[in-house]
């Protein structure tokens, strides 16, 4: 019962979410569909630095990050994609990104990404 309540609260706030397992070595296989939006977490290969963001084309966005086109994290290149969630709307992806940046969101990521 308790779990159902929080699942409903989450879906009301973030929409329908499809959780994807962590990605290995930033590889994707097939191109990701253009009709979905993503909240994602990148990890720097050399430092203990996580970057949280959202986008529509995850493959292209990772290329932009790793080629230094994102000014705020240019000094931390290169990155690997370590986590992503898929959403049907941009607003839901933005809400989830904002959650990842809160203390509760950081604890959540630490828990699910722990080895």
Buried (B, 14 or more C-beta within 10 A) or exposed (E): EEEEEEEEEEEEEBBEBEEEEEBEEBEEEEEBEEEBBBBBBBBBBEEEEBBBBBBBBBBEBBEEBBEEEBEEBEEBBBBBBBBBBBBBEEEBBBBBBEBBEEEEBBEEBEEEEEE
